[in-house]
């Protein structure tokens, strides 16, 4: 009896060990399958990331990345079709890329027209589809931010049932495209090629691909923004080089006159300009101007104005007559919100006579050698170019003249100098500039300019940041 009982116990123990071994083998096999699945998923993700990196590096747009994701998803999940929907600013979903014949999800497809290719017909219907927030499975995933796996889609009321057998969805996966909590769209995958239902393994892979797609799109936007920024900076630097090329490279060397210029654009592209050019009878034309606004549009307007002015001035007309013609030429090329202030002066080095016209610009300052008082503004009437009708402009602008004796100083400037402000917001002002010019009038033109700029920057301390372009042009009669 004892022998029989012992045999039964041993048999039970052996059976239990066999069952445990079988269970362990199954668990081991399941674990190994899970490891293989994770390796496969990891490989798919790595390959997608590598290809996406190549796309992004070559400046690919969103559409190319969308096409990459639907193809990678369909292939890796063994699906017959996949489609990616982008979230529009109003919260709706719009199809952007499709792999295979993915049917619309908001309504049954219309009857195909005779002679129309089937694939093109379905793609056109998909492009016209707009999924409202919370509409169907796609809207549900977009609203919740959580993926949905529908193993048997034929029994799920949320899935549209198309009459066409090839468009029926038997199994469906929909996952969100989310980056840092922001939804960019959804990815839908339909019908395994094997005919079975999608598994949790494939659902996990689809979710991972959705996450990487969202990341790739974000990186593409960042790279695109960086490319555009670099291109813009290149264009600005090129425009800045062209602008500086248009400005005189060397100051004129004229017996009896000494010139100095300080040009400080606030940005790469400035709106200020100046120029010198020789005229008949040994006279010299001097120009200073300020285009409203900044950037490339102001630079283009500046270049146009400078070129036209040189041509008109070469005819030998008076400053006022020259600016009248210039205004009539420029007003056709200017936007209604832009204008140009300018002073055009004609200097005679031998006699010291100076004749000028002022179109809305700050009056020039004249410091007499024999006077103890501040430099005085030399005024004349005139309105900015492009600001009023030609008739009104012509009726207002006038020539003014004065004579410069030995030691006299003429200072032309733009408002960036007088409007330079200290930390309290107080401006340097034309009055303080006049006093500074008068104090420094014994200096040569270049030293006078340098000291004026130092005075302005000392006034602005400690920041020393100009709020506008600054140009200071000084002429001294020797």
C-alpha positions as CSV (number, residue, x, y, z in Angstrom):
1,X,0.0,0.0,0.0
2,X,2.8,2.3,1.0
3,X,4.6,1.5,-2.3
4,X,1.5,2.3,-4.4
5,X,1.0,5.6,-2.6
6,X,4.6,6.6,-3.0
7,X,4.4,5.7,-6.7
8,X,1.3,7.9,-7.1
9,X,3.0,10.8,-5.4
10,X,6.0,10.5,-7.5
11,X,3.8,10.4,-10.6
12,X,2.0,13.5,-9.5
13,X,5.3,15.3,-8.9
14,X,6.6,14.2,-12.3
15,X,3.4,15.4,-14.0
16,X,3.6,18.7,-12.2
17,X,7.2,19.2,-13.2
18,X,6.3,18.4,-16.8
19,X,3.4,20.9,-16.7
20,X,5.7,23.5,-15.1
21,X,8.4,22.9,-17.7
22,X,5.8,23.1,-20.5
23,X,4.4,26.4,-19.1
24,X,7.9,27.7,-18.7
25,X,8.7,26.8,-22.2
26,X,5.6,28.6,-23.4
27,X,6.5,31.7,-21.3
28,X,10.0,31.6,-22.6
29,X,8.7,31.2,-26.2
30,X,6.3,34.1,-25.6
31,X,9.1,36.2,-24.1
32,X,11.4,35.4,-27.1
33,X,8.6,36.3,-29.5
34,X,8.1,39.6,-27.6
35,X,11.9,40.3,-27.9
36,X,11.8,39.5,-31.6
37,X,8.8,41.8,-32.0
38,X,10.5,44.6,-30.2
39,X,13.7,44.1,-32.3
40,X,11.6,44.2,-35.5
41,X,9.7,47.3,-34.3
42,X,13.0,48.9,-33.3
43,X,14.4,48.2,-36.7
44,X,11.4,49.6,-38.5
45,X,11.6,52.8,-36.4
46,X,15.3,53.2,-36.9
47,X,14.9,52.8,-40.6
48,X,12.1,55.3,-40.7
49,X,14.1,57.8,-38.6
50,X,17.1,57.4,-41.0
51,X,15.0,58.0,-44.0
52,X,13.2,60.9,-42.4
53,X,16.6,62.4,-41.4
54,X,17.7,62.2,-45.1
55,X,14.4,63.8,-46.1
56,X,14.7,66.6,-43.6
57,X,18.3,67.2,-44.4
58,X,17.4,67.6,-48.1
59,X,14.7,70.1,-47.2
60,X,11.7,67.8,-47.7
61,X,8.3,69.3,-47.2
62,X,5.5,67.8,-45.0
63,X,3.9,66.1,-48.0
64,X,7.0,64.0,-48.6
65,X,7.2,63.0,-44.9
66,X,3.5,62.0,-45.0
67,X,4.1,59.8,-48.0
68,X,7.1,58.2,-46.2
69,X,5.1,57.4,-43.1
70,X,2.1,55.8,-44.9
71,X,4.4,53.6,-46.9
72,X,6.5,52.6,-44.0
73,X,3.4,51.9,-41.9
74,X,1.7,49.8,-44.5
75,X,4.8,47.8,-45.2
76,X,5.9,47.2,-41.6
77,X,2.3,46.3,-40.5
78,X,1.6,44.2,-43.5
79,X,-1.4,46.3,-44.3
80,X,-3.2,46.8,-47.6
81,X,-3.7,50.6,-47.1
82,X,-2.8,53.5,-44.8
83,X,-3.7,57.2,-44.8
84,X,-2.4,60.1,-42.8
85,X,-4.8,63.0,-41.9
86,X,-3.5,66.5,-40.9
87,X,-5.2,68.6,-38.3
88,X,-6.2,72.0,-39.8
89,X,-6.2,75.2,-37.7
90,X,-10.0,74.9,-37.2
91,X,-9.6,71.4,-35.7
92,X,-10.8,69.4,-38.8
93,X,-8.9,66.5,-40.3
94,X,-7.8,66.5,-43.9
95,X,-6.2,63.6,-45.8
96,X,-2.7,64.4,-46.9
97,X,-1.1,61.1,-48.1
98,X,-2.4,57.6,-48.9
99,X,-0.9,54.2,-49.5
100,X,-3.1,51.7,-51.3
101,X,-6.9,52.1,-51.7
102,X,-7.9,53.7,-48.4
103,X,-11.6,54.5,-48.4
104,X,-13.2,57.7,-47.1
105,X,-14.3,57.5,-43.4
106,X,-17.1,60.0,-43.2
107,X,-19.4,58.9,-46.0
108,X,-20.0,56.2,-48.5
109,X,-18.1,56.7,-51.7
110,X,-20.0,58.0,-54.7
111,X,-20.5,56.0,-57.9
112,X,-17.5,56.0,-60.2
113,X,-17.8,57.9,-63.5
114,X,-17.3,55.9,-66.6
115,X,-13.8,56.1,-68.0
116,X,-12.4,57.3,-64.7
117,X,-9.5,55.3,-63.2
118,X,-10.4,53.6,-60.0
119,X,-7.4,54.6,-58.0
120,X,-7.7,58.2,-59.1
121,X,-11.4,58.2,-58.3
122,X,-10.8,57.0,-54.7
123,X,-7.9,59.4,-54.1
124,X,-10.0,62.3,-55.3
125,X,-12.8,61.3,-53.0
126,X,-10.3,61.1,-50.1
127,X,-8.8,64.5,-50.9
128,X,-12.2,66.1,-50.7
129,X,-13.0,64.4,-47.4
130,X,-13.0,66.6,-44.3
131,X,-13.4,64.9,-40.9
132,X,-15.2,67.1,-38.3
133,X,-14.0,67.1,-34.6
134,X,-15.2,63.9,-32.8
135,X,-16.6,62.5,-36.1
136,X,-16.1,58.7,-36.4
137,X,-13.1,56.8,-35.3
138,X,-10.7,59.4,-36.7
139,X,-12.4,62.3,-34.9
140,X,-12.5,60.2,-31.7
141,X,-8.7,59.6,-31.8
142,X,-8.0,63.2,-32.6
143,X,-10.2,64.3,-29.6
144,X,-8.8,61.9,-27.1
145,X,-5.2,61.6,-28.3
146,X,-5.4,57.9,-27.8
147,X,-5.0,55.2,-30.5
148,X,-7.8,52.8,-31.3
149,X,-7.5,49.1,-32.5
150,X,-10.6,47.6,-34.1
151,X,-10.0,44.0,-34.8
152,X,-13.4,43.3,-36.4
153,X,-14.3,46.5,-38.2
154,X,-17.3,44.9,-40.0
155,X,-19.1,44.8,-36.6
156,X,-18.1,48.3,-35.4
157,X,-20.8,51.0,-36.2
158,X,-18.1,53.7,-36.2
159,X,-16.6,52.4,-39.4
160,X,-18.2,53.3,-42.7
161,X,-19.4,50.3,-44.7
162,X,-18.8,50.7,-48.4
163,X,-20.7,48.6,-50.8
164,X,-17.6,48.0,-52.9
165,X,-16.0,44.8,-51.5
166,X,-12.5,46.0,-52.1
167,X,-13.2,49.1,-50.0
168,X,-14.6,47.3,-47.0
169,X,-12.5,47.7,-43.9
170,X,-12.2,44.5,-41.9
171,X,-9.6,45.5,-39.4
172,X,-8.5,49.1,-38.5
173,X,-5.9,50.9,-36.5
174,X,-6.0,54.7,-35.9
175,X,-3.2,56.4,-33.9
176,X,-2.6,60.1,-33.1
177,X,0.4,62.1,-34.3
178,X,1.3,63.9,-31.1
179,X,4.5,65.9,-30.3
180,X,4.9,67.5,-26.8
181,X,1.2,67.3,-26.2
182,X,0.2,68.9,-29.5
183,X,-1.9,66.9,-32.0
184,X,-0.7,67.2,-35.6
185,X,-3.1,64.7,-37.1
186,X,-3.9,61.0,-37.1
187,X,-2.6,57.9,-38.9
188,X,-5.1,55.2,-40.1
189,X,-4.1,51.7,-41.2
190,X,-6.6,49.2,-42.7
191,X,-6.8,45.5,-43.5
192,X,-3.8,43.2,-43.0
193,X,-2.7,41.5,-46.3
194,X,-3.0,38.1,-44.5
195,X,-6.7,38.5,-44.1
196,X,-6.6,38.2,-40.3
197,X,-7.2,41.0,-37.7
198,X,-4.5,43.4,-36.6
199,X,-2.6,42.3,-33.5
200,X,-1.4,44.2,-30.4
201,X,2.1,43.9,-31.9
202,X,1.1,45.7,-35.1
203,X,-0.9,48.3,-33.1
204,X,2.2,49.0,-30.9
205,X,4.3,49.4,-34.1
206,X,1.7,51.8,-35.6
207,X,1.7,53.9,-32.4
208,X,5.5,54.1,-32.4
209,X,5.5,55.1,-36.1
210,X,2.9,57.8,-35.3
211,X,5.1,59.2,-32.6
212,X,8.1,59.3,-34.9
213,X,6.1,60.9,-37.7
214,X,5.1,63.7,-35.4
215,X,8.7,64.1,-34.3
216,X,9.9,64.1,-38.0
217,X,7.3,66.8,-38.9
218,X,8.4,68.9,-36.0
219,X,12.1,68.6,-37.0
220,X,11.2,69.3,-40.6
221,X,9.5,72.5,-39.6
222,X,12.5,73.5,-37.5
223,X,15.0,72.7,-40.3
224,X,12.8,74.5,-42.8
225,X,12.6,77.6,-40.5
226,X,16.4,77.5,-40.0
227,X,17.0,77.2,-43.8
228,X,14.6,80.2,-44.4
229,X,16.4,82.1,-41.6
230,X,19.8,81.4,-43.1
231,X,18.5,82.3,-46.6
232,X,17.0,85.5,-45.3
233,X,20.3,86.4,-43.5
234,X,22.2,85.7,-46.7
235,X,19.8,87.9,-48.7
236,X,20.1,90.7,-46.2
237,X,23.9,90.5,-46.2
238,X,23.9,90.5,-49.9
239,X,21.5,93.5,-50.0
240,X,23.7,95.2,-47.4
241,X,26.8,94.7,-49.5
242,X,25.0,96.1,-52.6
243,X,23.7,99.1,-50.6
244,X,27.2,99.9,-49.3
245,X,28.5,99.6,-52.8
246,X,26.0,102.3,-53.9
247,X,27.3,104.6,-51.2
248,X,30.5,106.5,-52.0
249,X,33.6,104.5,-51.2
250,X,35.8,107.5,-50.9
251,X,35.1,111.1,-49.9
252,X,35.7,113.8,-52.6
253,X,39.0,115.6,-52.5
254,X,38.1,119.2,-53.5
255,X,40.5,122.1,-52.9
256,X,38.8,124.5,-50.5
257,X,36.4,122.0,-48.9
258,X,36.9,119.2,-46.4
259,X,34.3,116.3,-46.1
260,X,33.6,113.7,-43.4
261,X,30.8,111.1,-43.1
262,X,29.6,108.8,-40.3
263,X,27.1,106.2,-41.4
264,X,25.7,103.8,-38.8
265,X,22.8,101.6,-40.0
266,X,20.7,100.2,-37.1
267,X,20.3,96.9,-39.0
268,X,22.1,95.2,-41.9
269,X,19.9,97.2,-44.2
270,X,19.6,100.9,-43.6
271,X,17.2,103.5,-44.9
272,X,19.7,106.4,-44.8
273,X,21.8,107.4,-47.7
274,X,24.3,110.0,-48.8
275,X,26.1,110.9,-52.0
276,X,28.6,113.2,-53.6
277,X,29.0,113.9,-57.3
278,X,30.9,116.4,-59.5
279,X,28.9,118.9,-61.5
280,X,29.7,121.3,-64.3
281,X,31.9,124.4,-63.6
282,X,33.8,122.6,-60.8
283,X,30.8,122.5,-58.4
284,X,29.9,119.5,-56.3
285,X,26.5,118.0,-55.4
286,X,26.0,116.8,-51.9
287,X,23.0,114.6,-50.9
288,X,21.7,113.2,-47.6
289,X,18.4,111.3,-47.3
290,X,16.2,109.1,-45.2
291,X,13.7,106.5,-46.5
292,X,10.8,105.8,-44.2
293,X,10.9,102.2,-42.8
294,X,13.7,99.7,-42.9
295,X,14.6,96.5,-44.5
296,X,14.9,95.5,-48.2
297,X,11.9,97.6,-49.4
298,X,13.6,100.7,-48.0
299,X,16.9,99.7,-49.4
300,X,15.4,99.2,-52.9
301,X,13.7,102.6,-52.7
302,X,17.0,104.2,-51.6
303,X,18.9,102.7,-54.5
304,X,16.3,103.8,-57.0
305,X,16.2,107.4,-55.5
306,X,20.0,107.7,-55.5
307,X,20.3,106.5,-59.1
308,X,17.6,108.8,-60.4
309,X,18.9,111.7,-58.5
310,X,22.4,111.3,-60.0
311,X,21.0,111.3,-63.5
312,X,18.7,114.3,-63.0
313,X,21.4,116.3,-61.2
314,X,23.8,115.7,-64.1
315,X,21.6,118.0,-66.2
316,X,22.7,121.0,-64.1
317,X,19.3,122.0,-62.8
318,X,18.9,123.9,-59.5
319,X,18.3,121.8,-56.3
320,X,14.6,122.6,-56.1
321,X,14.0,121.9,-59.8
322,X,16.0,118.6,-59.5
323,X,13.9,117.5,-56.5
324,X,10.7,118.4,-58.4
325,X,11.6,116.0,-61.2
326,X,12.8,113.4,-58.7
327,X,9.5,113.5,-56.9
328,X,7.5,113.1,-60.0
329,X,9.7,110.0,-60.9
330,X,9.7,108.5,-57.5
331,X,6.0,108.9,-56.6
332,X,5.1,106.3,-59.2
333,X,7.4,103.7,-57.6
334,X,6.5,104.3,-54.0
335,X,3.9,102.7,-51.8
336,X,1.4,105.0,-50.2
337,X,2.8,104.4,-46.7
338,X,6.4,105.3,-47.7
339,X,8.2,108.6,-48.2
340,X,11.7,110.0,-48.5
341,X,13.2,113.1,-46.8
342,X,16.2,114.5,-48.6
343,X,18.5,117.5,-48.9
344,X,20.2,118.2,-52.2
345,X,22.9,120.9,-52.0
346,X,25.2,122.3,-54.7
347,X,28.5,123.7,-53.3
348,X,30.9,126.0,-55.2
349,X,34.4,125.4,-53.6
350,X,35.9,128.6,-55.1
351,X,33.3,131.1,-54.0
352,X,31.9,129.3,-51.0
353,X,28.4,129.7,-52.3
354,X,26.0,126.9,-51.3
355,X,22.5,126.5,-52.7
356,X,20.2,123.7,-51.5
357,X,16.6,122.5,-51.4
358,X,15.1,120.6,-48.5
359,X,12.3,118.0,-49.1
360,X,11.0,117.4,-45.5
361,X,14.5,116.7,-44.1
362,X,16.0,118.1,-40.9
363,X,17.5,121.6,-41.6
364,X,21.3,121.6,-42.0
365,X,23.3,123.3,-39.3
366,X,25.7,126.1,-40.1
367,X,28.4,127.1,-37.6
368,X,30.2,130.3,-38.5
369,X,33.9,130.6,-37.7
370,X,33.6,134.0,-36.2
371,X,30.5,133.4,-34.0
372,X,30.4,132.4,-30.4
373,X,26.8,131.2,-30.6
374,X,25.5,127.7,-31.4
375,X,25.3,126.5,-35.0
376,X,22.0,127.8,-36.6
377,X,19.6,125.8,-38.7
378,X,19.4,126.9,-42.4
379,X,15.7,126.7,-43.2
380,X,13.8,126.4,-46.4
381,X,10.4,125.1,-47.4
382,X,9.7,121.7,-48.8
383,X,7.8,118.4,-48.2
384,X,9.0,114.8,-48.3
385,X,9.1,112.9,-51.6
386,X,6.1,110.8,-52.3
387,X,4.0,112.3,-49.5
388,X,1.8,114.7,-51.4
389,X,0.6,115.3,-54.9
390,X,3.1,116.6,-57.5
391,X,1.3,119.9,-57.7
392,X,1.5,120.5,-53.9
393,X,5.1,119.4,-53.7
394,X,6.1,121.7,-56.6
395,X,4.3,124.7,-55.1
396,X,6.1,124.4,-51.7
397,X,9.7,123.4,-52.4
398,X,12.2,126.2,-52.9
399,X,15.9,126.9,-53.2
400,X,17.8,128.5,-50.4
401,X,21.4,129.8,-50.5
402,X,24.1,131.0,-48.2
403,X,27.9,131.5,-48.4
404,X,30.5,129.6,-46.5
405,X,33.7,131.4,-45.4
406,X,36.9,130.0,-44.2
407,X,36.4,127.9,-41.0
408,X,32.6,127.6,-41.4
409,X,31.1,124.2,-40.8
410,X,28.0,122.7,-42.4
411,X,26.4,119.7,-40.7
412,X,23.8,117.5,-42.5
413,X,22.3,114.7,-40.5
414,X,19.4,112.2,-40.2
415,X,17.0,112.1,-37.3
416,X,18.6,109.0,-35.9
417,X,21.2,111.3,-34.4
418,X,19.0,113.9,-32.8
419,X,16.4,111.2,-31.6
420,X,19.1,109.1,-29.8
421,X,17.8,108.8,-26.3
422,X,19.3,108.4,-22.8
423,X,18.1,105.8,-20.3
424,X,15.2,108.2,-19.2
425,X,14.0,108.5,-22.8
426,X,15.3,112.1,-23.2
427,X,16.4,112.8,-26.8
428,X,19.8,114.3,-27.7
429,X,17.8,116.9,-29.8
430,X,18.7,119.3,-32.6
431,X,19.5,122.0,-30.0
432,X,22.2,120.0,-28.3
433,X,23.6,119.0,-31.7
434,X,23.8,122.7,-32.7
435,X,25.7,123.4,-29.4
436,X,28.1,120.5,-30.0
437,X,28.9,121.4,-33.6
438,X,29.6,125.0,-32.5
439,X,31.9,123.8,-29.7
440,X,33.8,121.6,-32.0
441,X,33.9,123.8,-35.1
442,X,37.7,124.4,-34.9
443,X,38.4,120.7,-35.4
444,X,38.9,119.3,-38.9
445,X,35.8,117.6,-40.4
446,X,36.7,114.1,-39.5
447,X,37.6,114.8,-35.9
448,X,34.5,116.9,-35.6
449,X,32.4,114.0,-36.8
450,X,34.1,111.5,-34.4
451,X,33.6,113.8,-31.4
452,X,29.9,114.4,-32.2
453,X,29.3,110.7,-32.3
454,X,31.2,110.3,-29.0
455,X,29.0,113.0,-27.4
456,X,25.9,111.2,-28.6
457,X,27.0,107.9,-27.2
458,X,28.1,109.4,-23.9
459,X,24.6,110.9,-23.7
460,X,23.0,107.5,-24.4
461,X,25.2,105.6,-21.9
462,X,25.2,102.9,-20.7
463,X,23.3,101.1,-23.4
464,X,24.5,103.1,-26.4
465,X,21.8,101.7,-28.7
466,X,20.5,103.8,-31.5
467,X,16.8,103.6,-32.2
468,X,17.2,104.4,-35.9
469,X,19.8,104.6,-38.7
470,X,22.3,107.5,-38.2
471,X,24.1,109.5,-40.8
472,X,26.2,112.6,-40.1
473,X,27.8,114.5,-43.1
474,X,30.1,117.4,-42.3
475,X,31.5,119.9,-44.7
476,X,34.2,122.4,-43.6
477,X,35.3,125.4,-45.7
478,X,39.1,125.7,-45.6
